[in-house]
Amino acid sequence: MVSAAMSNPFREDLVSRSRAEACSVVIFGATGDLTHRKLVPALYNLAVDGELPPGVKIIGFARRDKSDAVFREGLAELNREVSRNGHDEAIWADFEQTVHYHQSEFTDLDGYKRLAERLDEIDRDRGGKGNRLFYIASAPEFFDEILENLKAAGLNQAADGCWARVIVEKPFGTDLPSAQHLNQVVNHTFEEKDTYRIDHYLGKETAQNIMVLRFANSIFEPLWNNQHIDQIQITCAEHLGMEGGRGGYYDKAGALRDMIQNHLLQLLSLVAMEPPTDLSADGVRDEKVKVLRSMRQWDTPELVNENVVRGQYAAGHVDGKSVVGYREEDRVDPESMTEAYVALRVMIDTWRWSGVPFYVRMGKRLPKKATEISIHFKSPPNVLFNAIPGAATGGNVLVIRIQPDEGISLRMVSKLPGASLRLEPVKMDFHYSTSFGKGSPEAYERLLLDAMAGDATLFARRDEVEEAWKFIDHIERAWHESSNAPEMAEYTAGSWGPKAADELLEKSGHTWRRL
């Protein structure tokens, strides 16, 4: 009799995943929005699905004076609103017993020493290993202090047979020098293997599926090159503006640093990478960083003017409501030169991608919220059907939808039923929710489990972060330090962006795909 393992054509190490281990999860910045809306609901949903390892404890570390009970009630209130699985009072009653609150200033070393004592007490009561997962979800200006105090209190070292890991939220620096400094601080306190720079876009199911789509389907991988692909577009559209006081942060960051540098360049590297030697974290990340190193640098104001467009929205209408322009938003400088929209051409100078433009765009106050990658294949010779009216339907387009409706679609050309020969584009569509009978887990659920399992595949490595910043810094300098800086384009809120962004593609005979 042949066993199932022997009959499986796949290697066991490629289809299994590391097992998450019980640990104490310490969240710095525990009274903030990220903790209440994303992190704790993610841990709760893992508990509902039976994925959270038994024995996990959650300790919120923040400056406000709160009791465990008050902290838990605030978490419950938001969980009722945002939880993917809904809010079951009985399950929450059990879950909240794992949640505790620790009050301390981020700069107070004594608070970290008290935290160490409390974690030791939890480990004794739990009777399990002293594994610790530190999640830095505070404001970026406290990153250094938190990391240094963790080391000073001895919390960066684990007992024999245990581990201590740190997750660092974005923004990981604001430019290359600040990212390099933060990397030095992190590596001074935790080893690289225990450092997890989080990018929640990589936790989305469809982003994880990019490698499977490419390397597990023989109909795509042979065509995934400049011989068959004409262009690739990556779009992140947001219909929101600066609600919730976000203008104060956004006017210092801008679309390029807030979204392109991390989320969208990470997606680009997954689409463009070579097949890794294995599915280990470094095997995958080695190939991703090669892509980032191969991006042609727009290192002069002239090249930036030619290949990058920035813009701000003017007053308009979104979802049938009147909205103000970017410079009229709350906490935004009335004379701001910060972009709320950016579109750029990326060229990857490798054998596979030579000559293929990657168009990347991100904008606020666009008509809808959506993120997608579209691969536009070259059109076949139009010699057979050129006499048929309207037969020039273009090449095939493979669309990978990241959010909100995760899935994959393929546009192809088909004959319309009937006696005459008429061609029309049709679409084959795959939706995660309908194909598998359930919605995808939230990105933070997967990423937290991976960190508990010691799997860093979906987290950015030090060299990935720094290579991305090298590319971005050239553009930022051309915008803010050059006497030949490009103009700030304007577009009406509710439109698909400035005319200059359309012209960027028209120079190569391309147009943006309408979402």
N, C-alpha and C positions, 0 to 999 in steps of 0.2 A: 504493500500500500504506500502510495506517495503522499507525504505530508503536505499540508497547505503551504508551509514555509518553503519546502523543496520545489513545489510546483509554481510558486510565485516567480515570475520572470524578473521582478525588480529586486535589487539588493535591499536587504532588511535595513541597512543603515540609511537608505534614501527615503524610506517610507515611514520610519518611526520618528518620534520626536522626543526630546529630553523631557523628563518628568519634573514638574515644578515641585519645589520643596517647601515645607513649612518654614516660616520666618516671621520676624517682627518687621512690619512695614512702617517706617517713620517718615511722615510727610511734613516737610518744612514749608510754612505758609499755609497751614491747615485751615485758617479761617477765610481763605481766598476763594474766588469763583471757580478756579480749576479743580480744587479739591471737592467742592460741593457739587459741581455739575458734571464732572468727568471721572475723577479718580475713585471716590467712594462709591458712586453708582456702578462703576466698572467692577470693583471688588464685590459689591452686592450681587450683581448679575452673575459673576463667576460662582458665587455661593449658590444662587438659585439653580444654575445649570450643573452643579456638582463638580465644578472645575477647580474651585478654590481648595488648596491643600488643607486638611484638618490641622488645627493648631496655629493658623495664621492669626497674628495680633496686629492691630492697626493703632498707631500712636500719632496723634496730631500734635505738631510742635508749632506754637505761634506765640505772639506777644500779648494778646488780650487775655484778661483774667477770666477763665471759664471753668466750670466743673465738668466732669465727664457727662453728666446728665444734660446740661445745657448744650454742650457740644453735640451730643447725639441727637437731640431734638432738632437742632438746626440742620443737621445732615438729613434727618428723616423728612423734613419739610421739602427740601429740594429733591430728594429721591422720589417722593410721590409725584413730582412734576416731570422728571426727566428720565427715569429708569426705563431701559429698553424692555424689560420683562414686567413692567408694572410694579406696584408696591404691595407686597403681601405682608400684612401686619404681623402674622405669626412668624414668618421667615425673618422679618426685620428684627423682631424681638430677640431671636437667637443671635442674629448677626451683630446687633449693636453691643452685645456683651463682649465682643472682641475689640471694640473701639474704645480708646482712652485718649485723654487730653493731657498735654504737658505744657505748662506755661513757662516761657522764658524769652528774654531778648535774644536775637540772633547773635549779638556781640558779647553775650555774657557767658564766659567759659564755665562758671559754676553751674549754669543751667544744663550744659552738656554733661558735666560730671554727674549731676542728679539724674539725667536721662540714662547714663550708663548704669547707674545703680538700679534704676527702675527696669531697664531691659534685663539685667541679671535676675532681678526678682521675678519677672515674667517667665524667664527661661526656667527658673527653679520650679515655679508653680505649674508650668506647662509640662515639665519633665522631658522636654525635647531639646533639640540642638539649638545653639545660640546663633542661628543665621540671622543676619540683619540686612535689610534693603532700605537704603536712605533715598528718599525722593525729594529733590530740591525743586519745589514749586513756588518759591518766594520770588520777590522782585529781583531782577538781575544784579542790582547793586549789592546784594547780600551774598552772592554766590561765593566769593572769596572767603568772607568771614565764616560762613557755615562750614566750608571745606576745611579751613585751617583749624577751627575749633573741634571738628570731628576728630582730626588727628591729635590735637592737644589733649583731648579727653580719652585717647586710645580707642576710639570707636571705629577707626579705619582698619583695625586689626581684628581678626577673628580667632576664636579658640581653635584648637586642633580639631580637624575634621569638619569645621564649620566655614562659613564665608561671610564677608562683608562687601556689599556692592553699593554703588551710587548711581542714581539716574539723575541726569541734569536736563532740565527743560530748556527749550528755546526762549529767548535768543541766545545762541552760543557765540557771543561776541557781537560787535556791531561793525567790525572790519577785520582785516587780517591781523594787525598787531594785537587787538583786544582778544581775538580768538586764540592766538598763540599764547598770550598771557594766561588766559583761562585754562588752556591745555596744560601749561606748566604747573599751575596751581593744582589742577586735578591730578596730574601724574605725580606730583609731590606728595599727595595725600592718599591716592588709591592707584593700584596698578591698572594699566590699560585694559587688561582682561576683565577687570571688575568695574569698568567705567562704561556707562550706557547713556549716550547722547541721544535723546529721544526725538523722533520726528513722527508725529501721529499719522501722517499720510502713509507711511510705510506699514502701518498696522491695518490699513483698510484691506478688505478681502481681495478686491480687484487688483490693488497694487501688488499684493503677494502672488497673485495669479499670473502676473506678466511673465515670469520665468517659465511657469508651467505651460502657458499658451505658446511661448516661443520654442522651448526645447523639448516638449513632450508631444508635439504635433508636427508630423513630417510634412504636412501641407504648407506650413508657414516658414520653418527655419531655412529651407533652401532659397526662399524668396526674400529673406530678411537682409537685404543689402542694396547697394547702389545700382545694381543691374536691373532691379525690379521695382524699387521704391523711388517715387518722384519727390516726395516731401513728407514730413511728419509735423503735426501740430499738437501742442499741449496747451490747453485752455483751462484757466480757473476763473470762473465768472461768479461774482457776488452781487446780489441785489441790494444788500445793506450798505449804509454809509458809516457814520461815526456815532451810532447810537451808544447809549450807556457810558458816555464820557470817554469813549475810546479815542477821541480826537487827540487828547494830550499825548498818548503813546504813539499813535499812528503818524502824527505830524513830525515826530523825530525819526521814525523808522522809514516809512514809505513802502510802496508795493515791492520794489526791487529787493530790499533787505528783509522785509517781513515774510514774503512768500517765495520769490524766485530763488534766492540763495539757498534755501533749505528744501522746501517741499517740492518745487517743480524741477529743480536740478537733480534731485534724488530720483524722481520719476523718469527724467530724461536718461539718467545713467542706467536704470533698469532696462529701458527700451533699447539702448545702444550698446550695452555691454556684450563682451564675448562670452561663450559658454564657460562657466567656471570648472575647475578641475574636480570639484566636489561641492556638496551643499553645506560645508562648514561655514561658520561666520566669516573667517578670513578668506576662504576660497571665493565667496561671493563678493566681499568688499574689495578684494584685490582687483577684480575686474571692473567694479564700479569706479574706483579711483583712477584707473587707466583712462576711462572715458573723460573724466573731469580734467585730467592732465592733457588730453588730446584736443580740448576745445580751443579753437582759434581765439587768440586774445584780441579784444577790441581795445588796444592800448594807446590810442591817440584820439583827440577830440574829433578828428575827421572820420575815423572808423566808427566811433560811437554815433555820430550824426547820421552815418550811412546805414547803420545796422540796428539802432535802438530808437524807440519812440517813447516819450513819457507824456502823461497828460493828467489833467484834473477835470472833474465833472462840473458843469454849470447847472443851474436850477432846471428842473424838469419834472417828469412824472414817472413813478415806479409803482407797479401794482395799482394803478389808478389813483395814486395819491401824489400831491404836489410835494416836492422835496427841494431843499435849498442846495446851492452849490457848495463845493468842497471848502472854499475859503470862508463861507458863512457858517460852517459847522461849529458846534460848541468845542472850545478849547483848541481850535485851529487858528494859526496866525493869519490874519486877513491878507498878509502879503506873502503867504507861504509859497515856497518853491519845492514842496514835497509832492512827489507823484502819487496819485491815487490809481493810476493806470500805467502799465508798462507793457510794451511789445518788443520783442527782439528776435533777430535771426542768430541762430547758433550754428556754427560749422564745426564738424568733428573731423579732424585731419587723421583719419585712419584708412586702411585699405578697404574696409567694409563700407565706410560712410563718405568717402571722398566725393564731393559735389552735391550731397544731399542736404538741403537746408532743414534745420529744425526750427520751427516758429513757436515761440513761447509767449503767452500773454496772460496777464492777470489784471483785473479791473474791479473797482467798486462801482456801485450804482449802475450795473448792467441789467438787462431785462430779467434775468433769472439767476438762480444759484445752481451752478453745475461745474463739475471738473471732469475733463475727458482727455484722452489721447486718441488722435486719429492718424492712422497710417494710410497714406494715399499712394496706391500702386500706379505704376505707369500705364498709360492707355495702350491697348494693342493696336497694331496697324489697322487703319480704318478702310481697308481696300474692299472688303466683302460687302459692307453695308453702307458705303458712302452715297449710294443713290437713293437711300431710304430717307424720307423727310424726318428730321429730328433724331437721327440714329446716333449722332455723336454724344453719347451719354457719359463719356469720361471713364476713368479707370475705377477699379474696385477700391473701396474704402473700408478698412477695418477699424472699428471704433471701440475703445476700451473705456467704459464709463466708470469713473472712480466714485462719484457722488452726484446726486443723491440716490439715483436708481442704479445700483451697481449691476454691471453686466457687460456683455460683449455683443456687438452686432457686425454684420458683414453686408456691405452693399454690392450687389452684382447686377448684371443686365439680363433680362429675360424677355421672351416673346409674349406679347399680349395674346390671349385666346382670340381666335377668329380666323377668317379666311385670308386676310391680308397680313403681311409681314410688318409688324410694328413692334419696336423695342422700347422697353421701359425699365428704369432701375427698380429693383425690389430689394427687400432687406430680410436677412435671416437674423433673428434676435434671440439672445439668451439672457434671462434674468435670474439672478441668484435666488431671489425670494420665491419665484414660481417653480424653478427647476428643482430646488432642493427642499421645498416645502417649509422653509423658515428663513427669516431675515439673517443677515450677516451680523456677527458680534461687533460691538463697538471696537474701534481701533485700540483704545487703551486697555481693553480686556486682554487682547492678544499680547500686547507689549508688556503688560505687567506679569502675565504668566511666563513669557519668555525670559524676563529678568529673573524671576524666581527659579527658572530652570537653568540659568547660566547660558542662554542662547542669545548671542549678540548680533545675529544675522540682520535683523531689521533695525539695528541702531547704527548711527554714523560713527565711523572711526576717526581718529584724530586727523589723519592725512586727508580724508574726504572733506572734512569741514574746512581745512585750510586751503585746499585746492579750489573749492567753490568760492571762498572769499577772495582769492587772487583774481578770479575772473570778474567778480562783482566790483571790486575796488577800482579797477580801471574805469568802469562806467561811472561810478560815483565821483571820482576825481574829475572826469570830463564834465560832469554836470555842475559841480559845485566849486571847482578850483580853476577852471579854464576860462580864459577871456573869450573863447570861441564856443561857449556852451550852447547846446541846442535850445530852441524855444520850448516853452511848456505848451503843448497842444491842449485844446479844449474840446470837450464833447458834452452833449446834453445828457443829463441823467435819464436813464431809461433807454438809451441807445446802446449800440455795440462798440462804442469807442470812437476815438478821433479819426478823421479822414487820413491823417498821416500814417496810421497803422495799416489801413487798406493799401495805401501807396507803397508801403514797405514790401508787401507781397506782390503787388502788381509789377514791380520791377523785374520779377522772375516769372511773370505769367501765372501767378497763383492768386487765390482768394481765400479768405478765412471761411472755414466751414461754419455754417449757422447751426447753433445748438438747438 
